């Protein structure tokens, strides 16, 4: 217990006496992690939006007016057999007209003078939420189009696919940037700890003299690195939150992205904790790199 | 206790120790003398595991230093004490904290550590300054604290490299008396010095080195 307290006290003393280096290390680490955080935040939101869009994918199968009951039953049977379909609803011509009047009361005049109800009957199919939902839509549409009595199939797949593609590009981007910036963080912390280590070179020699093991000597520096990384991670979280709020406020004024504001969110608490933990682990790694590298030379 | 067999050590081409064979028994007090560059410090460093011989074997408490893994060295050092001319105390810590440090490293309980530190500080006459920062102590006081730290672990061997190098004759006398007292309690003491006063005061076995070679090894001086 006394040993643990000593090691913790030494780590805190190290951070205190190298205050300037510590502050610089925390700030640089914070900006590095925040840069990665921007990608992560973007990826997180695009993924959330893509997910919600994929949950809402609907396919509308418009039927020929001359469809026979037999063809209609065959089509319904085919839809029932399809495992990727969550539900399907039949909308008769009359219901479609009623729906049109309800949804567009002011445009009702458009149908006047056309004579009989021009709107076709249809099946409204909801695809089951799944990561590959958009690809199921395209398969289903191709299959259904060949069936007798089907006039046209409409679905909003194209732009859902684009968002999905953008999301996967963003995933690769976030991963690459994450790796590069993680290495940068490790280097920054490693250098900060190395400076602290060099500043206390004589102290380390004394510890060696009185029988301290390499681990005993290294632990305060590992703690220093971990604290530095965690504080950098915490600060980066604050920077990201501030930046996020500014962006969200500005989005409110842009009409072309109306509605998006409600869908974008900051990291959930688990991801925020993970970001701080990532800082802590990177700090520890940077510190270990520096300390064990130095001790290997001195052994 | 300590055995050296044909030990040779070079530093960048210069011979620090050459074909040195030596045996030190438990409880002995050995003075290592000789001019600067004779190899006194190298000899102590080899015994302490701070350096490794280029040739020959060193047995300390039946352990071959040359074959020890680097991870075993700290544990060997915990059985020894080391006193240096420049004290090597932590200046930001108090007398008590400096002496307590080897016990923290060993993982001793607070109760035992407190008792041992008090004993050591009393033995060197520094108990009254336990709360003082070492940076404000005089040279003599710092050396006393350094000795207290070296013996707090009850070492089997105490090595001292020019422990009176920075001290006036009066302080040299006091510090030398401390080494005699430590030796009288059964600790093997090896003390490197070229101070005539220390040699005369201890009056023990004297090993004289010159240019890394053993010149004389005599029981007592006249």
Interface residues (C-beta under 8 A of the other chain):
Chain A: X1 X2 X3 X6 X13 X202 X203 X205 X206 X207 X208 X209 X210 X211 X212 X213 X214 X216 X299
Chain B: X70 X71 X74 X75 X77 X78 X82 X84 X88 X89 X90 X92 X101 X102 X104 X105 X106 X107 X108 X109 X110 X113 X149 X153
